[in-house]
C-alpha cells in the first residue's frame, strides 16, 4: 500500500530562507529517500538531512492506484 508523505524541507537557513514542504507518494521511507536524494531539484550537500525529515513527516494512506514519485514541492 502506498502513502503520501508531507515532508518539511531539510535544507537549513540561510540556504533555504523560509523552508518548505515536499509531497511524495511511495511505499516506504526508503523509496521516498531514493526519490529525494536522486532528484536534481534539491541541493546534494544536504542529503544526510533528508531521512530524519522523512521519519518525522506526516504520512497518510493513498487510496487508488497512483504512481510513486514527487507530487508537489514548495521550497525557498
C-alpha positions, 0 to 999 in steps of 0.5 A: 500500500502506498502513502503520501508523505508531507515532508518539511524541507531539510535544507537549513537557513540561510540556504533555504530562507523560509523552508518548505514542504515536499509531497511524495507518494511511495511505499516506504521511507526508503523509496521516498529517500531514493526519490529525494536524494536522486532528484536534481531539484534539491541541493546534494550537500544536504542529503544526510538531512533528508531521512530524519525529515522523512521519519518525522513527516506526516504520512497518510494512506493513498487510496487508488492506484497512483504512481510513486514519485514527487507530487508537489514541492514548495521550497525557498 
